Amino acid sequence: MTENDYLLAWAAYGVAALGCLLVWFRLTGWMWRWLREPLRVLVAVLLLTPTIVDPAKDLFAPAIAITALDLMFKVGNNAWKAALDLTMYTIIAFGLYLAFAGIRWPIERRIKARRAADEDARQAEGEPTLREVIQGRADEADSRYDANGDRRLRIEPRL
């Protein structure tokens, strides 16, 4: 195998792996976020982890393919090395994912709390109180009609 064949094979595998990853992203799109993201990380690690095949020539191959072929045909002894590479890269990837999720979680909670407070404030200042509606002072900002112009049947008092 020449250098060009080796690079061409890796390019073909890279395109196929990215296509499989794209299909996996589409398949897991409906799932709960905290289940979907670790599954995507796991499949990305499985598809994109290389392992060394020939240390003398620095030739690499996909670790999942080396593991499957060595176990299926019982030809080489690279299955353990490939499995260890897969395990090591999986631990690293999940560690990075947990760090990212740990940083992202309080930021998203703060953003969600701020949006809820802004929405409550927006609703509170836009809605007239029951007393204002009864006294007729809410003529300018009458919120008894929704966006479609239909009349709302219930007016909530502001506490």
TITOR-493296 format. One line per field, with one value per atom (N, C-alpha, C): x, y, z; atom name; residue number from 1. Coordinates in steps of 0.2 Angstrom, whole numbers, plus 2048, in hexadecimal, padded with zeros to 3 digits. Layout:
REM TITOR-493296
xx X; ...
yy Y; ...
zz Z; ...
atom CA; ...
n NUM; ...
//
This chain:
REM TITOR-493296
xx 804; 800; 804; 804; 808; 805; 808; 806; 800; 7FF; 7F9; 7F3; 7F4; 7EE; 7EC; 7F1; 7F0; 7EC; 7EE; 7EA; 7E3; 7E3; 7DC; 7D7; 7DA; 7D6; 7D4; 7D8; 7D6; 7D1; 7D2; 7CD; 7C6; 7C6; 7BF; 7BC; 7C0; 7BE; 7BB; 7BF; 7BD; 7B6; 7B5; 7AF; 7A9; 7AA; 7A5; 7A4; 7A9; 7A8; 7A4; 7A5; 7A1; 79A; 799; 792; 78F; 792; 78F; 78D; 792; 791; 78B; 78A; 785; 77E; 77E; 778; 777; 77C; 77B; 778; 77A; 778; 770; 76E; 767; 763; 766; 762; 761; 766; 765; 763; 760; 75E; 757; 753; 74D; 74E; 754; 755; 756; 755; 757; 75E; 760; 766; 76C; 76A; 770; 771; 76D; 76E; 771; 76F; 771; 778; 77A; 781; 786; 786; 78B; 78B; 785; 785; 788; 788; 78B; 793; 795; 79C; 79F; 79B; 79D; 79E; 799; 799; 79F; 7A0; 7A5; 7AC; 7AD; 7B3; 7B4; 7AF; 7AF; 7B1; 7AE; 7B0; 7B6; 7B9; 7BE; 7C5; 7C5; 7CB; 7D0; 7D6; 7DB; 7DF; 7E2; 7E6; 7EC; 7F2; 7F8; 7F8; 7F9; 7F9; 800; 805; 80C; 810; 813; 817; 81D; 820; 826; 824; 81E; 81D; 818; 816; 811; 80B; 808; 802; 7FC; 7F7; 7F1; 7EB; 7E6; 7E0; 7DA; 7D4; 7CF; 7CF; 7CE; 7CF; 7C9; 7C3; 7BD; 7BE; 7C1; 7C2; 7C7; 7CC; 7D2; 7CF; 7CB; 7C8; 7C4; 7BF; 7BA; 7BE; 7C3; 7C6; 7CA; 7CE; 7D2; 7CE; 7C8; 7C4; 7C0; 7BE; 7BA; 7BF; 7C5; 7C9; 7CE; 7CF; 7D5; 7DB; 7DD; 7E3; 7E9; 7E8; 7ED; 7EC; 7F1; 7F1; 7F0; 7ED; 7EC; 7E5; 7E1; 7DA; 7DB; 7DF; 7E0; 7E2; 7E7; 7EA; 7E4; 7E0; 7DB; 7D6; 7D4; 7CF; 7D2; 7D8; 7DB; 7DB; 7DC; 7DC; 7D5; 7D0; 7C9; 7C7; 7C9; 7C7; 7CB; 7D1; 7D4; 7D1; 7D0; 7CD; 7C5; 7C2; 7BB; 7BB; 7C0; 7C1; 7C3; 7C7; 7C9; 7C3; 7BF; 7BA; 7B4; 7B3; 7AD; 7B0; 7B6; 7B9; 7B8; 7BA; 7B9; 7B1; 7AD; 7A6; 7A3; 7A5; 7A3; 7A5; 7AB; 7AE; 7AA; 7A8; 7A4; 79D; 79A; 793; 793; 798; 799; 799; 79D; 79D; 797; 794; 78E; 788; 787; 781; 77F; 784; 782; 780; 784; 783; 77C; 77A; 773; 76E; 76F; 76A; 769; 76F; 76E; 76B; 76C; 768; 761; 75F; 758; 755; 758; 755; 754; 759; 758; 753; 752; 74D; 746; 745; 73F; 73D; 742; 741; 73F; 742; 740; 739; 738; 731; 72C; 72D; 728; 728; 72D; 72D; 729; 72A; 727; 71F; 71D; 716; 713; 717; 714; 713; 717; 716; 711; 710; 70C; 705; 703; 6FD; 6FA; 6F4; 6F1; 6EE; 6ED; 6EB; 6E3; 6E0; 6D9; 6D5; 6D8; 6D5; 6D5; 6DB; 6DB; 6D7; 6D6; 6D1; 6CA; 6C8; 6C1; 6C0; 6C5; 6C4; 6C5; 6C7; 6C8; 6CE; 6D3; 6D9; 6DE; 6DC; 6E1; 6DF; 6DC; 6DA; 6E0; 6E5; 6EB; 6EE; 6EF; 6F3; 6EE; 6E9; 6E4; 6E7; 6E8; 6EB; 6E6; 6DF; 6DA; 6DA; 6DD; 6DD; 6E4; 6E4; 6EA; 6ED; 6F2; 6F6; 6F1; 6ED; 6E8; 6E2; 6E1; 6DC; 6D6; 6D6; 6D1; 6D1; 6CB; 6CA; 6CC; 6D0; 6D1; 6CC; 6CA; 6C4; 6C6; 6CC; 6CE; 6D4; 6D3; 6D8; 6DB; 6E2; 6E5; 6E7; 6E5; 6E8; 6EF; 6F2; 6F9; 6FA; 6FF; 700; 706
yy 7FA; 800; 806; 80A; 810; 816; 81B; 821; 824; 824; 827; 823; 81C; 817; 818; 818; 819; 81F; 825; 82B; 82B; 828; 827; 823; 81D; 819; 81D; 821; 825; 82A; 82D; 832; 82F; 829; 826; 824; 821; 81F; 825; 82B; 831; 834; 833; 835; 831; 82A; 825; 826; 827; 828; 82E; 834; 83A; 839; 835; 834; 82F; 82A; 826; 82B; 82F; 834; 838; 83B; 83F; 83B; 835; 831; 82F; 82E; 82D; 834; 839; 840; 840; 83E; 83F; 83A; 834; 82E; 830; 834; 835; 83C; 840; 846; 847; 842; 842; 841; 83F; 83C; 842; 841; 845; 847; 84E; 850; 84D; 84B; 849; 841; 83E; 838; 838; 83D; 83D; 83F; 844; 846; 841; 83D; 838; 833; 831; 82C; 82E; 835; 838; 838; 839; 839; 832; 82D; 826; 824; 825; 823; 827; 82D; 831; 82E; 82C; 829; 822; 81E; 818; 818; 81D; 81E; 822; 826; 82A; 829; 823; 821; 81D; 81F; 81B; 817; 812; 80E; 80C; 80B; 809; 802; 801; 7FA; 7F7; 7FB; 7FA; 7FF; 7FE; 803; 805; 800; 802; 807; 807; 80B; 811; 811; 816; 816; 810; 80F; 80F; 812; 812; 810; 80D; 80B; 80C; 80D; 80E; 808; 80A; 805; 800; 803; 7FE; 7F9; 7FB; 7F6; 7F1; 7F3; 7EF; 7EA; 7EC; 7E8; 7E3; 7E5; 7E1; 7DB; 7DE; 7D9; 7D4; 7D6; 7D1; 7CC; 7CF; 7CA; 7C5; 7C8; 7C4; 7BE; 7C0; 7BC; 7B9; 7BB; 7B9; 7B9; 7BE; 7BF; 7C2; 7C8; 7CB; 7CC; 7CF; 7D0; 7D8; 7DB; 7E2; 7E4; 7DF; 7E0; 7E3; 7E1; 7E4; 7EB; 7EC; 7F3; 7F8; 7F6; 7FA; 7FB; 7F6; 7F6; 7FB; 7FB; 800; 807; 807; 80E; 811; 80D; 80F; 811; 80D; 80E; 815; 816; 81C; 822; 822; 828; 829; 823; 824; 828; 826; 829; 830; 832; 839; 83D; 83A; 83D; 83F; 83A; 83B; 83F; 83F; 844; 84B; 84C; 853; 855; 850; 851; 853; 850; 851; 858; 85A; 861; 866; 865; 869; 86A; 864; 864; 868; 866; 869; 871; 874; 87B; 87E; 87A; 87C; 87C; 878; 877; 87D; 880; 886; 88C; 88C; 892; 891; 88C; 88B; 88C; 88A; 88B; 892; 896; 89D; 8A1; 89E; 8A1; 8A0; 89A; 898; 89C; 89D; 8A1; 8A8; 8AB; 8B2; 8B2; 8AD; 8AE; 8AD; 8A9; 8A8; 8AF; 8B2; 8B8; 8BE; 8BE; 8C3; 8C2; 8BB; 8BA; 8BC; 8BA; 8BC; 8C4; 8C7; 8CF; 8D1; 8CE; 8D1; 8CF; 8CA; 8C8; 8CD; 8CE; 8D2; 8D9; 8DC; 8E3; 8E4; 8DF; 8DF; 8DE; 8DA; 8D8; 8DD; 8E0; 8E4; 8E0; 8E3; 8E0; 8DF; 8DB; 8DA; 8E1; 8E4; 8EB; 8F0; 8F0; 8F5; 8F3; 8EC; 8EA; 8EC; 8EB; 8ED; 8F5; 8F8; 900; 903; 8FF; 901; 905; 905; 908; 905; 8FF; 8FB; 8FB; 901; 901; 901; 904; 904; 8FD; 8FA; 8F3; 8EE; 8ED; 8E8; 8E1; 8DD; 8D6; 8D1; 8D3; 8CE; 8CB; 8CD; 8CA; 8C7; 8C1; 8BE; 8C0; 8BD; 8C0; 8BF; 8BA; 8B9; 8BE; 8C2; 8C6; 8C3; 8BD; 8B9; 8BC; 8BC; 8BE; 8B8; 8BA; 8B5; 8B6; 8B0; 8B0; 8B0; 8B0; 8B0; 8B5; 8B9; 8BE; 8BC; 8BB; 8B9; 8C0; 8C0; 8C5; 8C5; 8CB; 8CB; 8CB; 8C7; 8C6; 8CA
zz 800; 800; 800; 7FB; 7FB; 7FF; 800; 804; 802; 7FB; 7F8; 7F9; 7F9; 7FA; 802; 806; 80D; 80F; 80C; 80D; 80A; 804; 800; 805; 807; 80C; 812; 815; 81B; 819; 813; 811; 810; 80D; 80C; 812; 817; 81E; 821; 821; 824; 822; 81B; 818; 81A; 81A; 81C; 824; 828; 82F; 831; 82D; 82E; 82C; 826; 824; 829; 82C; 832; 838; 839; 83F; 83E; 838; 836; 837; 834; 835; 83C; 840; 848; 84B; 849; 84B; 84A; 844; 842; 846; 847; 84B; 852; 855; 85C; 85D; 858; 859; 85D; 85D; 861; 869; 86B; 871; 876; 87D; 882; 882; 883; 881; 885; 88C; 890; 88E; 88A; 887; 880; 87D; 876; 875; 879; 878; 87A; 880; 881; 87C; 879; 874; 86D; 86C; 866; 867; 86D; 86F; 86E; 871; 870; 869; 865; 85E; 85A; 85C; 859; 85B; 861; 863; 860; 85F; 85C; 854; 851; 84A; 848; 84D; 84B; 84F; 852; 856; 852; 851; 84D; 852; 84F; 853; 84F; 852; 84D; 84C; 845; 843; 842; 83F; 83E; 841; 847; 84A; 846; 842; 83E; 839; 836; 830; 832; 839; 83B; 837; 836; 833; 838; 837; 83B; 837; 83B; 838; 83E; 83B; 840; 846; 84C; 851; 851; 850; 850; 84A; 844; 83F; 841; 844; 846; 84B; 850; 855; 852; 84E; 84A; 846; 842; 83D; 841; 846; 84A; 84E; 851; 854; 84F; 84A; 845; 842; 83F; 83B; 83F; 845; 84A; 846; 843; 83F; 843; 846; 849; 851; 854; 85B; 85D; 858; 859; 85D; 85E; 861; 868; 86C; 873; 872; 86E; 86E; 86B; 866; 864; 869; 86D; 872; 877; 879; 87E; 87B; 875; 872; 872; 870; 871; 878; 87D; 884; 886; 884; 886; 883; 87C; 879; 87C; 87D; 880; 887; 88B; 892; 891; 88C; 88B; 889; 884; 881; 886; 88A; 88F; 894; 896; 89B; 898; 892; 88F; 88E; 88D; 88C; 893; 898; 89F; 8A1; 8A0; 8A1; 89E; 897; 893; 896; 898; 89A; 8A1; 8A5; 8AC; 8AC; 8A7; 8A6; 8A3; 89E; 89B; 89F; 8A4; 8A8; 8AC; 8B0; 8B4; 8AF; 8AA; 8A5; 8A2; 8A0; 89E; 8A3; 8A9; 8AE; 8B0; 8B0; 8B1; 8AB; 8A5; 89F; 89F; 8A1; 8A2; 8A7; 8AD; 8B2; 8B0; 8AC; 8AA; 8A5; 8A0; 89C; 89F; 8A4; 8A8; 8AB; 8AE; 8B2; 8AD; 8A7; 8A2; 8A0; 89F; 89C; 8A1; 8A8; 8AD; 8AE; 8AD; 8AD; 8A7; 8A1; 89C; 89C; 89F; 8A0; 8A5; 8AA; 8B0; 8AE; 8AA; 8A8; 8A2; 89F; 899; 89B; 8A0; 8A2; 8A7; 8A6; 8AB; 8B0; 8B6; 8BC; 8BB; 8BF; 8BF; 8C1; 8C5; 8C7; 8C2; 8BE; 8B8; 8B3; 8B2; 8AD; 8AE; 8B5; 8B7; 8B7; 8B9; 8B9; 8B2; 8AD; 8A6; 8A5; 8A9; 8A8; 8A3; 8A1; 89D; 896; 894; 88D; 888; 88A; 885; 884; 88A; 88A; 88C; 888; 889; 887; 88C; 88A; 88A; 88A; 88A; 883; 87E; 877; 876; 873; 871; 86B; 868; 862; 85C; 85C; 856; 857; 85C; 85D; 860; 862; 865; 86D; 870; 876; 87B; 880; 885; 88B; 88D; 892; 899; 89A; 8A1; 8A2; 8A8; 8A9; 8B0; 8B0; 8B6; 8BA; 8C1; 8C5; 8C6; 8C7; 8C8; 8D0; 8D2; 8D9; 8DB
atom N; CA; C; N; CA; C; N; CA; C; N; CA; C; N; CA; C; N; CA; C; N; CA; C; N; CA; C; N; CA; C; N; CA; C; N; CA; C; N; CA; C; N; CA; C; N; CA; C; N; CA; C; N; CA; C; N; CA; C; N; CA; C; N; CA; C; N; CA; C; N; CA; C; N; CA; C; N; CA; C; N; CA; C; N; CA; C; N; CA; C; N; CA; C; N; CA; C; N; CA; C; N; CA; C; N; CA; C; N; CA; C; N; CA; C; N; CA; C; N; CA; C; N; CA; C; N; CA; C; N; CA; C; N; CA; C; N; CA; C; N; CA; C; N; CA; C; N; CA; C; N; CA; C; N; CA; C; N; CA; C; N; CA; C; N; CA; C; N; CA; C; N; CA; C; N; CA; C; N; CA; C; N; CA; C; N; CA; C; N; CA; C; N; CA; C; N; CA; C; N; CA; C; N; CA; C; N; CA; C; N; CA; C; N; CA; C; N; CA; C; N; CA; C; N; CA; C; N; CA; C; N; CA; C; N; CA; C; N; CA; C; N; CA; C; N; CA; C; N; CA; C; N; CA; C; N; CA; C; N; CA; C; N; CA; C; N; CA; C; N; CA; C; N; CA; C; N; CA; C; N; CA; C; N; CA; C; N; CA; C; N; CA; C; N; CA; C; N; CA; C; N; CA; C; N; CA; C; N; CA; C; N; CA; C; N; CA; C; N; CA; C; N; CA; C; N; CA; C; N; CA; C; N; CA; C; N; CA; C; N; CA; C; N; CA; C; N; CA; C; N; CA; C; N; CA; C; N; CA; C; N; CA; C; N; CA; C; N; CA; C; N; CA; C; N; CA; C; N; CA; C; N; CA; C; N; CA; C; N; CA; C; N; CA; C; N; CA; C; N; CA; C; N; CA; C; N; CA; C; N; CA; C; N; CA; C; N; CA; C; N; CA; C; N; CA; C; N; CA; C; N; CA; C; N; CA; C; N; CA; C; N; CA; C; N; CA; C; N; CA; C; N; CA; C; N; CA; C; N; CA; C; N; CA; C; N; CA; C; N; CA; C; N; CA; C; N; CA; C; N; CA; C; N; CA; C; N; CA; C; N; CA; C; N; CA; C; N; CA; C; N; CA; C; N; CA; C; N; CA; C; N; CA; C; N; CA; C; N; CA; C; N; CA; C; N; CA; C; N; CA; C; N; CA; C; N; CA; C; N; CA; C; N; CA; C; N; CA; C; N; CA; C; N; CA; C
n 1; 1; 1; 2; 2; 2; 3; 3; 3; 4; 4; 4; 5; 5; 5; 6; 6; 6; 7; 7; 7; 8; 8; 8; 9; 9; 9; 10; 10; 10; 11; 11; 11; 12; 12; 12; 13; 13; 13; 14; 14; 14; 15; 15; 15; 16; 16; 16; 17; 17; 17; 18; 18; 18; 19; 19; 19; 20; 20; 20; 21; 21; 21; 22; 22; 22; 23; 23; 23; 24; 24; 24; 25; 25; 25; 26; 26; 26; 27; 27; 27; 28; 28; 28; 29; 29; 29; 30; 30; 30; 31; 31; 31; 32; 32; 32; 33; 33; 33; 34; 34; 34; 35; 35; 35; 36; 36; 36; 37; 37; 37; 38; 38; 38; 39; 39; 39; 40; 40; 40; 41; 41; 41; 42; 42; 42; 43; 43; 43; 44; 44; 44; 45; 45; 45; 46; 46; 46; 47; 47; 47; 48; 48; 48; 49; 49; 49; 50; 50; 50; 51; 51; 51; 52; 52; 52; 53; 53; 53; 54; 54; 54; 55; 55; 55; 56; 56; 56; 57; 57; 57; 58; 58; 58; 59; 59; 59; 60; 60; 60; 61; 61; 61; 62; 62; 62; 63; 63; 63; 64; 64; 64; 65; 65; 65; 66; 66; 66; 67; 67; 67; 68; 68; 68; 69; 69; 69; 70; 70; 70; 71; 71; 71; 72; 72; 72; 73; 73; 73; 74; 74; 74; 75; 75; 75; 76; 76; 76; 77; 77; 77; 78; 78; 78; 79; 79; 79; 80; 80; 80; 81; 81; 81; 82; 82; 82; 83; 83; 83; 84; 84; 84; 85; 85; 85; 86; 86; 86; 87; 87; 87; 88; 88; 88; 89; 89; 89; 90; 90; 90; 91; 91; 91; 92; 92; 92; 93; 93; 93; 94; 94; 94; 95; 95; 95; 96; 96; 96; 97; 97; 97; 98; 98; 98; 99; 99; 99; 100; 100; 100; 101; 101; 101; 102; 102; 102; 103; 103; 103; 104; 104; 104; 105; 105; 105; 106; 106; 106; 107; 107; 107; 108; 108; 108; 109; 109; 109; 110; 110; 110; 111; 111; 111; 112; 112; 112; 113; 113; 113; 114; 114; 114; 115; 115; 115; 116; 116; 116; 117; 117; 117; 118; 118; 118; 119; 119; 119; 120; 120; 120; 121; 121; 121; 122; 122; 122; 123; 123; 123; 124; 124; 124; 125; 125; 125; 126; 126; 126; 127; 127; 127; 128; 128; 128; 129; 129; 129; 130; 130; 130; 131; 131; 131; 132; 132; 132; 133; 133; 133; 134; 134; 134; 135; 135; 135; 136; 136; 136; 137; 137; 137; 138; 138; 138; 139; 139; 139; 140; 140; 140; 141; 141; 141; 142; 142; 142; 143; 143; 143; 144; 144; 144; 145; 145; 145; 146; 146; 146; 147; 147; 147; 148; 148; 148; 149; 149; 149; 150; 150; 150; 151; 151; 151; 152; 152; 152; 153; 153; 153; 154; 154; 154; 155; 155; 155; 156; 156; 156; 157; 157; 157; 158; 158; 158; 159; 159; 159
//
